[in-house]
Amino acid sequence: MKSFIISGMAASGKTTVAIKVAEKYGMNYLCGGDILKEMAISKGYQPSGDDWWDTENGMKFLEDRKKSNQFDLEVDKILVNSIGEGGVVVTSYTAPWLSTNGVKIWLKASPNSRSKRLASRDKIAYKEAEKIVKKRDSENIDFYRKMYGFKIDEDLSVFHLVLDTNSLSKNQVIEIVLKSSQYFI
């Protein structure tokens, strides 16, 4: 069975959609961020919750990652190998460009939409969410551009499906992706 790679900028709905696709097809779900959290634990960090990346501790781990690409290279190797074996749904910023396998889906959403989603999900003020989205976007774009040379925010040519989610509800996004996914299986 093919694999799916769900990607998009921070708070675009990657995890929500990936879990639903995995459930529909009885596939395993792998999250690049969760694998990175496991590595953070091995380095003495104590990550917890989806919002950990936005905390001071999460940002410190990002600074450690910038000093050495070893964490990200290892995660990407795990994800690409799993995608190649088939039968997984992966969320990743980088796997769509690194893997020649899998159905690749990009969830496109404006910073405003993503800030609203983050504020609602993490129960924080919109202005705080807006700052987090802006920081995560710039950090991720810069990090992966320097590491691999590709532009996660611009080059969408590797995707089978690019879905603009700005005017869609969570359920509508899930419905569209699930209906579209049947054409790729």
C-alpha positions in Angstrom: 0.0 0.0 0.0 1.2 3.5 -0.7 2.1 6.0 2.0 0.8 9.5 2.5 2.8 12.6 3.4 0.8 15.4 4.8 2.7 18.7 4.9 2.0 22.4 5.5 3.2 25.3 7.6 2.7 25.3 11.4 -1.0 25.0 12.5 -2.2 24.1 9.0 -4.0 21.0 10.2 -1.4 18.4 9.3 -1.8 16.2 12.3 -5.6 16.3 12.3 -5.8 15.3 8.6 -3.0 12.7 8.9 -4.7 10.9 11.8 -8.0 10.7 9.8 -6.3 9.3 6.7 -4.4 6.7 8.8 -7.7 5.7 10.5 -9.5 5.4 7.1 -6.9 3.2 5.5 -5.7 1.3 8.7 -2.2 2.7 8.3 0.3 3.7 11.0 0.8 7.4 11.7 4.3 8.8 12.0 5.0 12.4 13.0 8.4 13.9 12.4 7.9 16.2 15.3 7.2 13.3 17.7 10.4 11.6 16.6 12.3 14.8 17.3 10.6 15.0 20.7 12.0 11.5 21.5 15.4 12.7 20.5 15.0 15.8 22.7 14.2 13.5 25.6 17.5 11.7 25.0 19.2 15.1 25.3 17.6 15.9 28.7 14.6 17.9 27.5 11.1 17.2 28.8 8.8 17.9 25.9 5.0 17.5 26.5 2.0 18.5 24.5 1.5 19.8 21.0 2.5 23.3 22.0 6.0 22.3 23.4 7.7 23.6 20.2 6.4 27.1 21.1 7.8 27.1 24.6 11.1 28.4 25.7 12.4 24.9 26.1 11.2 23.9 22.6 12.9 27.0 21.1 16.1 26.1 22.9 16.0 22.6 21.4 15.6 24.3 18.0 18.7 26.3 18.7 20.5 23.0 19.5 19.3 21.5 16.2 20.7 24.5 14.3 24.1 23.7 15.7 24.0 20.2 14.2 21.8 18.7 11.6 22.2 15.3 13.1 18.7 15.3 14.7 16.9 16.3 11.5 18.9 14.0 9.2 18.1 11.0 11.4 14.4 11.9 11.6 14.3 12.4 7.8 16.0 9.0 7.2 13.5 7.3 9.5 10.5 8.9 7.7 11.8 8.4 4.2 12.5 4.7 4.9 9.1 4.3 6.4 7.4 6.0 3.4 9.3 3.7 1.1 8.1 0.6 2.9 4.5 1.8 2.4 1.4 1.8 4.6 2.2 4.9 6.7 0.8 8.4 6.9 3.6 10.9 7.8 3.5 14.5 8.8 6.7 16.3 7.9 8.1 19.6 6.7 10.8 17.9 4.6 9.7 14.4 3.5 7.8 15.6 0.5 11.0 16.8 -1.1 13.2 14.0 0.2 11.1 11.0 -0.7 10.3 9.9 -4.2 7.4 7.7 -2.8 4.1 8.5 -1.3 1.1 10.6 -2.0 2.1 14.2 -1.1 -0.5 16.6 0.2 0.1 20.2 1.1 -2.4 22.0 3.4 -2.2 25.7 2.4 -3.4 28.3 4.9 -2.7 31.9 5.5 -0.8 33.1 8.6 -4.0 34.6 9.8 -6.0 31.4 9.5 -3.2 29.4 11.2 -3.0 31.9 14.0 -6.7 31.5 14.6 -6.4 27.7 14.7 -3.4 27.8 17.0 -5.2 30.2 19.4 -8.2 28.0 19.5 -6.2 24.7 19.8 -3.8 25.9 22.5 -6.3 28.2 24.2 -4.1 31.3 23.9 -4.7 34.8 22.7 -4.7 35.5 19.0 -1.8 38.0 19.2 0.3 35.4 21.0 -0.6 32.7 18.4 0.2 35.2 15.6 3.7 35.7 17.1 4.2 32.0 17.4 3.2 31.3 13.8 5.4 34.1 12.5 8.4 32.8 14.5 7.9 29.1 13.6 7.4 30.0 9.9 10.6 32.0 9.7 12.6 29.5 11.8 11.4 26.5 9.7 11.8 28.2 6.4 15.3 29.4 7.2 16.4 26.1 8.8 15.3 23.8 6.0 16.5 26.3 3.3 20.0 26.2 4.9 19.9 22.5 5.5 18.5 21.2 2.2 18.3 24.2 -0.1 14.6 23.9 -0.8 11.9 26.4 0.0 9.1 24.7 2.0 7.0 27.9 1.7 7.3 28.3 -2.0 8.1 25.2 -4.0 4.9 23.1 -4.0 5.7 21.4 -7.3 6.4 18.0 -5.5 2.8 17.7 -4.3 0.0 15.6 -5.8 -2.6 17.8 -4.0 -2.4 21.4 -2.7 -5.5 22.3 -0.8 -6.2 25.9 0.2 -7.9 25.5 3.6 -8.5 29.2 4.4 -12.3 29.1 3.9 -12.8 25.5 4.9 -13.8 24.0 8.2 -11.7 21.2 9.8 -14.4 18.7 8.7 -14.5 20.0 5.2 -10.7 19.7 4.9 -10.8 16.1 6.2 -13.7 15.2 3.8 -11.9 16.7 0.7 -8.6 14.9 1.6 -10.3 11.6 2.3 -12.3 11.8 -1.0 -9.2 12.8 -3.0 -7.0 10.2 -1.3 -9.0 7.3 -2.8 -7.7 8.2 -6.2 -4.1 7.7 -5.1 -4.5 4.4 -3.3 
